[in-house]
Amino acid sequence: MFYFLAMKYKFLHIKFMTEGAIIRNTILFIFVFLLPFGLNAQNLRIDGVGQGIGGKTIRLISISDNLSKLEKEEAVFRVGDEDSAFNFAISISNTSLIKIRIESFDYNFIAKMGSTYKLRILPFNFNISDKVNTLFYKFPLPIIIDSSIDNSLNEKVFVIDSVIEEYMVNNDRDILFYRDKKKVEKLINMVSSIVDSSDSDYIKEYLKYSIGMIEYSSKVNNEIKLKTELFFNKPILYENLAYMDCFEMVYGDYFTKGNKIFDKRTLERWLETNDYFSLIDSLGRDSLLRNEVFRELVFLRGMKEAFFSQLYNRSNIVNMLENFVYQSKFSQHILIAKNLLDTFFQQSTYGVKATDFTLKDIYNNYITLDKYKEKPLIISFVKVSEPACLRELNMMYSLVDTLSENFNFLTIACDKSLDALYNFLVNSNVGVKYKWDFVHFEGKWDLLKKYNIIVFPTFVMLDSKGVILQNPMRKPSEGSLLPYVPRPKPKDIEYVLPK
């Protein structure tokens, strides 16, 4: 559209301008009319510095919505080997939870549209992942916000959370077990004093729903009254983290624990028949769910709850959500439903296409899943420096020759350094006997996340078309491979007659 406007502008004035004036006016037009669109396209800027980040890849992750919590990679920045600075400029549609990720380490903060954040990464030993499984034991990335223009949003959120956490650690028994109302009131007064009239609406609502979580978990007030005050005919604050956390606390087990409206068996029948309308109409009989927008939000939370509870057939839940996408008239709920479907897909342990990858062995040969399409593939994610992994590799070694006609094998070494794999395969007395493919994960932490790798070793089985059959599969030491060992044919068995 801008191209045609520019041509019209040029045509109307061309007889009054010299060639130089045409160029100057064209540039001026582009600057005046197009620059604002470029600025609107990038409404969040992040500048950072840090020690020891030379050569690191920094990923900027956004949370697509606060119910599905689906992660979306917004940008990637590779720091030069001798550099210590990074920057991002992206567009966000609302106040969002943002993650700065280096390897398996995250820093979370709330990003406000139109803001600029200056971050500083404090000294940190990234090599800790050699000694500790940082996929299981989470270590936060030590970052501080040196400056921002978000009206101290993150500082206030941090103070509110810190005061609540410290108080609950010291008084959890009195509050959660003895229901000490005075101590609950003291905590509420302490937290309320943090916020004043000059704070943003986001902070005021964050405080309200943080207090709501305290009151709900302590059960010092009437539950129905509290639910009404928090959610009945109130605006749905999709982007406010405390609102969504409070919502999940209150309605997190609404489906699986049953309720006064329907029982588990009724829900199971609705899922089996894909009867969305009966389900949503029945939810409306709950006096607190008469608002159709909030009722749909409870439905979406219920689908997430049911999927991960393992009480219901997951394919039925997927079908129900796919049906919902075409029934809902609320764009935010359609987005959440699609994000939930993506989340379910990523968490699936069976029947979905495995994420492809390209990794190198110690001889710089590239390995992809295409190499193994003729037979089922067993992938082992290991650390060659860990005894538990070596025991499983040795157990698998004893069966590989027997199974090689029917299976392919691939081991992905997740040690930080490629040298560890090279020394294991070439210079050790143990590794030289392993003849199947070994590759290094090359610091692709996102690949481990996509395969849901949290502990080592983890084994995954794919069929001949690259579809996941088991993730995770049981370890070889637990007998997972024995059912696939071919039984000897009768003619191969030698019978020895007794004398």
C-alpha positions as CSV (number, residue, x, y, z in Angstrom):
1,M,0.0,0.0,0.0
2,F,2.8,2.4,0.9
3,Y,4.4,1.8,-2.6
4,F,1.3,3.1,-4.4
5,L,0.9,6.1,-2.0
6,A,4.5,7.0,-2.7
7,M,3.9,6.8,-6.5
8,K,0.8,9.0,-6.3
9,Y,2.7,11.5,-4.2
10,K,5.6,11.5,-6.7
11,F,3.3,11.9,-9.7
12,L,1.4,15.0,-8.3
13,H,4.6,16.9,-7.6
14,I,7.0,15.7,-10.2
15,K,6.6,18.8,-12.6
16,F,7.5,21.1,-9.8
17,M,10.7,19.3,-8.6
18,T,14.1,18.9,-9.9
19,E,15.7,15.4,-9.8
20,G,17.5,16.2,-6.6
21,A,14.3,17.5,-5.0
22,I,12.5,14.3,-6.0
23,I,15.1,12.2,-4.2
24,R,15.0,14.5,-1.1
25,N,11.2,14.5,-0.9
26,T,11.0,10.7,-1.5
27,I,13.4,10.1,1.4
28,L,11.4,12.6,3.5
29,F,8.2,10.8,2.7
30,I,9.6,7.4,3.6
31,F,11.0,8.8,6.9
32,V,7.8,10.7,7.9
33,F,5.2,8.1,6.9
34,L,7.0,4.8,7.3
35,L,9.2,5.3,10.3
36,P,6.3,5.2,12.8
37,F,5.3,1.8,11.5
38,G,8.8,0.5,12.1
39,L,8.8,1.9,15.6
40,N,5.5,0.3,16.4
41,A,6.7,-3.0,15.0
42,Q,9.5,-3.1,17.7
43,N,8.0,-1.9,20.9
44,L,10.4,-3.6,23.3
45,R,14.1,-3.1,23.5
46,I,16.5,-5.1,25.7
47,D,20.2,-4.1,26.0
48,G,22.5,-6.2,28.1
49,V,26.1,-6.8,29.2
50,G,27.8,-9.6,31.1
51,Q,31.0,-11.2,32.1
52,G,31.9,-14.6,30.7
53,I,29.3,-14.6,27.9
54,G,31.7,-14.4,25.0
55,G,30.7,-17.0,22.4
56,K,27.4,-17.8,24.1
57,T,24.1,-18.0,22.3
58,I,21.4,-16.0,24.1
59,R,17.7,-16.8,23.4
60,L,14.8,-14.4,24.0
61,I,11.7,-16.4,24.9
62,S,8.2,-15.1,25.4
63,I,5.3,-16.8,27.0
64,S,2.5,-16.8,24.5
65,D,-0.2,-16.9,27.2
66,N,-0.3,-17.4,30.9
67,L,-2.6,-20.4,30.9
68,S,-0.9,-22.7,28.4
69,K,2.5,-21.2,29.2
70,L,3.7,-22.1,25.8
71,E,7.2,-20.8,25.1
72,K,7.9,-18.9,21.8
73,E,11.4,-18.1,20.7
74,E,11.4,-14.5,19.7
75,A,15.0,-13.9,18.8
76,V,18.5,-15.3,19.1
77,F,21.7,-13.4,19.7
78,R,25.2,-14.9,19.5
79,V,27.7,-13.0,21.4
80,G,31.1,-12.6,19.8
81,D,33.9,-14.6,21.3
82,E,35.6,-11.5,22.7
83,D,32.4,-9.5,23.3
84,S,30.3,-8.9,26.4
85,A,27.2,-7.1,25.1
86,F,23.9,-8.2,23.5
87,N,20.6,-6.5,22.4
88,F,17.2,-7.4,21.2
89,A,14.4,-5.3,19.6
90,I,11.1,-7.1,19.2
91,S,7.3,-6.5,19.2
92,I,5.0,-7.7,22.0
93,S,1.2,-7.4,22.0
94,N,0.8,-6.8,25.7
95,T,2.7,-6.9,29.0
96,S,4.4,-10.3,28.9
97,L,6.6,-12.7,30.8
98,I,10.0,-12.8,29.0
99,K,12.9,-15.2,29.5
100,I,16.6,-14.6,28.8
101,R,18.0,-18.1,28.3
102,I,21.6,-19.2,28.0
103,E,22.1,-22.9,27.7
104,S,19.8,-24.4,30.4
105,F,19.8,-21.2,32.6
106,D,16.9,-18.7,32.6
107,Y,16.2,-15.3,33.9
108,N,12.5,-14.3,34.0
109,F,11.1,-10.7,34.0
110,I,7.9,-8.9,33.1
111,A,8.3,-6.8,29.9
112,K,6.0,-3.9,29.3
113,M,5.2,-2.6,25.8
114,G,7.1,0.5,24.8
115,S,9.8,-0.1,27.5
116,T,13.6,-0.4,27.3
117,Y,15.4,-2.6,29.7
118,K,19.1,-2.5,30.5
119,L,20.3,-5.8,31.9
120,R,23.5,-7.0,33.5
121,I,24.5,-10.6,33.8
122,L,26.5,-11.2,36.9
123,P,29.6,-13.5,37.0
124,F,28.4,-17.1,36.7
125,N,30.0,-20.5,36.3
126,F,28.3,-22.0,33.3
127,N,30.4,-25.1,33.6
128,I,28.3,-26.1,36.6
129,S,26.3,-28.2,34.2
130,D,29.3,-30.6,34.0
131,K,28.8,-31.6,37.6
132,V,25.0,-31.0,38.2
133,N,22.1,-31.9,36.0
134,T,20.8,-28.4,35.4
135,L,17.9,-29.7,33.4
136,F,16.5,-31.2,36.6
137,Y,18.0,-28.9,39.3
138,K,17.2,-25.4,38.0
139,F,19.7,-22.7,38.5
140,P,18.5,-19.2,37.7
141,L,20.6,-17.0,35.5
142,P,21.9,-14.2,37.7
143,I,20.7,-11.0,36.0
144,I,19.8,-7.6,37.4
145,I,17.8,-4.8,35.7
146,D,20.1,-1.8,35.8
147,S,17.4,0.5,34.4
148,S,14.0,0.4,32.8
149,I,11.1,2.7,31.9
150,D,8.3,0.5,33.2
151,N,7.5,2.4,36.4
152,S,9.4,-0.1,38.6
153,L,7.1,-2.9,37.5
154,N,9.6,-5.7,38.2
155,E,11.0,-4.2,41.4
156,K,7.5,-4.0,42.9
157,V,6.6,-7.6,41.8
158,F,9.9,-8.8,43.3
159,V,9.2,-7.1,46.6
160,I,5.6,-8.4,46.8
161,D,6.7,-12.0,46.1
162,S,9.7,-11.8,48.4
163,V,7.7,-10.6,51.4
164,I,5.1,-13.3,50.9
165,E,7.6,-16.0,50.4
166,E,9.7,-15.1,53.5
167,Y,6.6,-14.7,55.7
168,M,5.2,-18.0,54.6
169,V,8.4,-19.9,55.2
170,N,8.5,-18.7,58.8
171,N,4.7,-19.1,59.4
172,D,3.5,-21.7,57.0
173,R,2.3,-24.1,59.7
174,D,0.3,-21.4,61.6
175,I,-1.3,-20.2,58.4
176,L,-1.9,-23.4,56.4
177,F,-2.5,-25.9,59.2
178,Y,-3.9,-23.8,62.2
179,R,-5.6,-21.2,60.0
180,D,-4.3,-18.4,62.2
181,K,-6.4,-15.4,60.9
182,K,-4.3,-12.8,62.7
183,K,-1.1,-13.9,61.0
184,V,-2.9,-13.9,57.7
185,E,-4.1,-10.4,58.3
186,K,-0.6,-9.3,59.3
187,L,0.8,-10.7,56.1
188,I,-1.9,-8.9,54.0
189,N,-1.1,-5.6,55.8
190,M,2.6,-6.0,55.2
191,V,2.1,-6.7,51.4
192,S,-0.5,-4.0,51.0
193,S,1.9,-1.4,52.4
194,I,4.3,-2.0,49.4
195,V,1.8,-0.6,46.9
196,D,0.5,3.0,46.8
197,S,-1.7,5.1,44.6
198,S,1.1,6.0,42.2
199,D,1.6,2.4,41.1
200,S,0.3,1.1,37.8
201,D,-2.9,-0.8,37.5
202,Y,-0.8,-3.9,36.8
203,I,0.8,-3.7,40.2
204,K,-2.4,-3.0,42.0
205,E,-4.1,-6.0,40.4
206,Y,-1.0,-8.1,41.1
207,L,-1.3,-7.2,44.8
208,K,-5.0,-8.0,44.8
209,Y,-4.6,-11.5,43.4
210,S,-1.5,-12.2,45.4
211,I,-3.6,-11.5,48.5
212,G,-6.3,-13.7,47.0
213,M,-3.9,-16.6,46.8
214,I,-3.0,-16.1,50.5
215,E,-6.6,-16.0,51.5
216,Y,-7.6,-19.0,49.4
217,S,-4.8,-21.2,50.5
218,S,-5.2,-20.3,54.2
219,K,-9.0,-20.9,54.1
220,V,-9.7,-18.2,56.7
221,N,-12.6,-16.7,54.6
222,N,-15.6,-18.2,53.0
223,E,-14.6,-19.9,49.8
224,I,-17.7,-18.9,47.7
225,K,-17.5,-15.3,48.9
226,L,-13.8,-15.2,48.0
227,K,-14.3,-16.6,44.6
228,T,-17.1,-14.1,44.0
229,E,-14.9,-11.2,45.0
230,L,-12.0,-12.3,42.9
231,F,-13.7,-13.5,39.7
232,F,-17.4,-13.1,39.4
233,N,-18.2,-10.5,36.7
234,K,-14.7,-9.1,37.0
235,P,-12.4,-8.3,34.0
236,I,-10.2,-11.2,33.0
237,L,-6.6,-10.1,33.3
238,Y,-5.0,-12.5,30.9
239,E,-1.6,-10.7,31.0
240,N,-1.4,-10.3,34.8
241,L,0.7,-13.1,36.3
242,A,-0.9,-13.0,39.8
243,Y,-4.4,-13.1,38.3
244,M,-3.7,-16.2,36.3
245,D,-1.8,-17.9,39.1
246,C,-4.7,-17.2,41.4
247,F,-7.2,-18.5,38.8
248,E,-5.2,-21.7,38.4
249,M,-5.0,-22.2,42.2
250,V,-8.8,-21.7,42.6
251,Y,-9.9,-23.7,39.5
252,G,-6.9,-25.9,39.0
253,D,-8.7,-29.1,40.1
254,Y,-12.2,-28.2,39.2
255,F,-12.6,-31.1,36.7
256,T,-10.5,-33.9,38.2
257,K,-11.7,-33.6,41.8
258,G,-15.3,-33.4,40.6
259,N,-17.8,-30.7,41.5
260,K,-21.5,-30.2,42.2
261,I,-22.3,-29.8,38.6
262,F,-20.9,-33.1,37.1
263,D,-18.8,-36.0,38.1
264,K,-15.8,-37.6,36.5
265,R,-17.8,-40.2,34.6
266,T,-20.0,-37.6,33.0
267,L,-17.0,-35.6,31.9
268,E,-15.4,-38.8,30.5
269,R,-18.6,-39.5,28.5
270,W,-18.6,-35.9,27.1
271,L,-15.0,-36.3,26.1
272,E,-15.7,-39.6,24.4
273,T,-18.6,-38.2,22.4
274,N,-16.9,-34.9,21.8
275,D,-20.0,-33.2,23.2
276,Y,-18.6,-29.7,23.8
277,F,-22.1,-28.0,24.1
278,S,-23.3,-30.3,26.9
279,L,-20.1,-29.6,28.8
280,I,-20.1,-25.9,28.4
281,D,-23.9,-25.7,29.2
282,S,-23.4,-27.7,32.3
283,L,-20.6,-25.4,33.5
284,G,-23.1,-22.6,33.2
285,R,-25.2,-24.1,35.9
286,D,-22.5,-23.1,38.3
287,S,-23.7,-19.7,39.6
288,L,-20.1,-18.4,39.5
289,L,-19.6,-19.4,35.9
290,R,-22.6,-17.7,34.3
291,N,-20.4,-15.3,32.5
292,E,-19.6,-17.1,29.2
293,V,-16.2,-15.6,28.8
294,F,-15.0,-16.7,32.3
295,R,-16.8,-20.0,31.8
296,E,-14.8,-20.7,28.7
297,L,-11.6,-19.9,30.6
298,V,-12.5,-22.5,33.2
299,F,-13.2,-24.9,30.4
300,L,-9.7,-24.3,28.9
301,R,-8.1,-24.8,32.3
302,G,-10.1,-28.0,32.7
303,M,-8.8,-29.4,29.4
304,K,-5.2,-28.7,30.5
305,E,-6.0,-30.3,33.9
306,A,-7.6,-33.4,32.4
307,F,-4.8,-33.9,29.8
308,F,-2.0,-33.9,32.4
309,S,-4.0,-35.8,35.0
310,Q,-3.8,-39.0,32.9
311,L,-7.3,-39.9,34.0
312,Y,-8.8,-39.4,30.6
313,N,-8.1,-40.4,27.0
314,R,-5.8,-37.7,25.7
315,S,-6.9,-38.0,22.1
316,N,-10.5,-37.2,23.3
317,I,-9.2,-34.1,25.0
318,V,-7.4,-33.0,21.8
319,N,-10.6,-33.6,19.8
320,M,-12.6,-31.5,22.2
321,L,-10.2,-28.6,22.0
322,E,-10.0,-28.8,18.3
323,N,-13.8,-28.6,18.3
324,F,-13.7,-25.6,20.7
325,V,-11.4,-23.6,18.3
326,Y,-14.3,-23.5,15.8
327,Q,-17.0,-22.8,18.4
328,S,-15.5,-20.0,20.5
329,K,-16.1,-16.3,19.4
330,F,-13.3,-15.0,21.7
331,S,-10.0,-14.5,19.9
332,Q,-8.0,-14.8,23.1
333,H,-9.5,-18.1,23.9
334,I,-8.9,-19.4,20.4
335,L,-5.2,-18.5,20.9
336,I,-5.1,-20.3,24.2
337,A,-6.7,-23.4,22.8
338,K,-4.2,-23.5,19.9
339,N,-1.4,-23.0,22.3
340,L,-2.7,-25.8,24.6
341,L,-2.8,-28.1,21.5
342,D,0.8,-27.2,20.7
343,T,1.8,-27.8,24.4
344,F,0.1,-31.2,24.3
345,F,1.9,-32.1,21.1
346,Q,5.3,-31.2,22.7
347,Q,4.5,-33.2,25.8
348,S,3.2,-36.2,23.9
349,T,5.0,-39.5,24.6
350,Y,3.4,-41.4,21.7
351,G,2.3,-41.1,18.2
352,V,3.8,-37.7,17.1
353,K,6.5,-37.0,14.7
354,A,9.9,-36.7,16.4
355,T,11.8,-33.4,16.1
356,D,14.4,-33.7,13.5
357,F,18.0,-32.6,14.1
358,T,21.4,-32.4,12.6
359,L,24.3,-33.3,14.8
360,K,28.0,-34.3,14.2
361,D,30.0,-37.2,15.3
362,I,33.6,-37.0,16.4
363,Y,34.7,-37.3,12.7
364,N,32.6,-34.3,11.7
365,N,30.0,-36.4,9.9
366,Y,26.5,-35.0,9.9
367,I,23.8,-37.3,11.3
368,T,20.1,-36.8,10.9
369,L,17.0,-38.9,11.5
370,D,16.7,-39.6,7.8
371,K,19.6,-42.0,8.1
372,Y,17.5,-44.4,10.2
373,K,14.1,-44.4,8.4
374,E,14.3,-48.1,7.3
375,K,14.1,-49.5,10.8
376,P,12.9,-48.4,14.3
377,L,15.5,-46.3,16.1
378,I,16.5,-46.3,19.8
379,I,18.0,-43.0,20.8
380,S,19.9,-42.8,24.1
381,F,20.6,-39.4,25.7
382,V,23.5,-39.8,28.0
383,K,26.5,-38.2,29.7
384,V,29.6,-40.3,29.1
385,S,31.0,-39.0,32.3
386,E,28.2,-40.4,34.5
387,P,28.4,-44.0,35.8
388,A,24.7,-44.6,35.5
389,C,24.8,-43.8,31.8
390,L,27.8,-46.1,31.3
391,R,26.0,-49.0,33.0
392,E,23.0,-48.6,30.6
393,L,25.3,-48.3,27.5
394,N,27.1,-51.5,28.6
395,M,23.7,-53.3,29.0
396,M,22.6,-52.1,25.6
397,Y,25.9,-53.2,24.1
398,S,25.2,-56.8,25.2
399,L,22.1,-56.8,23.0
400,V,23.0,-54.6,20.1
401,D,24.3,-57.4,17.9
402,T,21.2,-59.5,18.5
403,L,18.9,-56.6,17.8
404,S,20.8,-54.9,14.9
405,E,18.7,-56.6,12.2
406,N,15.5,-55.0,13.5
407,F,16.7,-51.8,15.2
408,N,19.0,-48.8,14.6
409,F,20.9,-47.2,17.5
410,L,22.0,-43.7,18.1
411,T,23.6,-42.2,21.3
412,I,23.5,-38.4,21.8
413,A,26.2,-37.4,24.3
414,C,25.1,-34.4,26.3
415,D,28.4,-33.6,28.0
416,K,29.3,-30.0,27.7
417,S,32.5,-30.6,25.7
418,L,33.0,-32.7,22.5
419,D,36.3,-33.7,23.9
420,A,34.6,-35.8,26.5
421,L,32.9,-37.9,23.8
422,Y,36.1,-38.1,21.7
423,N,38.2,-39.3,24.7
424,F,35.5,-41.8,25.6
425,L,35.3,-43.4,22.1
426,V,38.9,-43.2,21.1
427,N,41.1,-43.1,24.2
428,S,39.2,-45.3,26.7
429,N,39.1,-49.0,27.0
430,V,35.3,-48.9,27.4
431,G,34.1,-46.7,24.5
432,V,36.1,-48.4,21.7
433,K,33.8,-51.4,21.8
434,Y,30.7,-49.4,21.0
435,K,30.1,-49.6,17.2
436,W,26.9,-47.8,16.7
437,D,26.5,-44.1,16.0
438,F,27.5,-41.5,18.7
439,V,27.0,-37.8,18.2
440,H,27.5,-34.7,20.4
441,F,24.5,-32.5,21.2
442,E,26.6,-29.4,20.4
443,G,25.0,-27.3,23.1
444,K,21.5,-27.5,21.5
445,W,19.6,-27.2,24.8
446,D,16.4,-26.5,22.9
447,L,16.7,-30.0,21.4
448,L,16.8,-31.6,24.8
449,K,13.7,-29.5,25.8
450,K,11.8,-30.7,22.7
451,Y,12.5,-34.3,23.6
452,N,11.6,-33.7,27.3
453,I,15.0,-34.7,28.5
454,I,15.3,-34.0,32.2
455,V,17.5,-36.8,33.5
456,F,20.4,-38.9,32.1
457,P,20.2,-41.5,30.7
458,T,16.9,-41.2,28.9
459,F,15.9,-43.6,26.1
460,V,13.5,-42.8,23.3
461,M,12.1,-45.3,20.7
462,L,11.0,-44.1,17.2
463,D,9.3,-46.2,14.5
464,S,10.7,-46.6,11.0
465,K,8.9,-43.4,9.9
466,G,10.3,-41.2,12.7
467,V,7.2,-41.3,14.9
468,I,7.6,-41.6,18.7
469,L,6.7,-45.0,20.1
470,Q,8.0,-44.5,23.6
471,N,9.3,-41.4,25.3
472,P,10.8,-42.2,27.7
473,M,11.2,-45.9,27.3
474,R,12.4,-48.0,30.1
475,K,16.1,-48.5,30.5
476,P,17.9,-51.6,29.1
477,S,18.7,-52.6,32.7
478,E,14.9,-52.6,33.4
479,G,14.4,-55.2,30.6
480,S,13.0,-52.8,27.9
481,L,14.9,-54.5,25.1
482,L,14.3,-58.1,26.0
483,P,10.9,-58.4,24.4
484,Y,12.5,-57.5,21.0
485,V,15.2,-60.2,21.2
486,P,14.4,-62.8,18.4
487,R,13.4,-66.2,19.7
488,P,15.5,-69.0,18.2
489,K,13.7,-71.0,15.5
490,P,13.1,-74.7,16.2
491,K,15.6,-75.8,13.6
492,D,18.3,-73.8,15.3
493,I,17.8,-75.6,18.6
494,E,20.1,-78.6,19.1
495,Y,18.5,-81.4,21.1
496,V,20.7,-83.7,23.1
497,L,19.2,-87.1,23.7
498,P,19.8,-88.5,27.2
499,K,22.1,-91.5,27.3
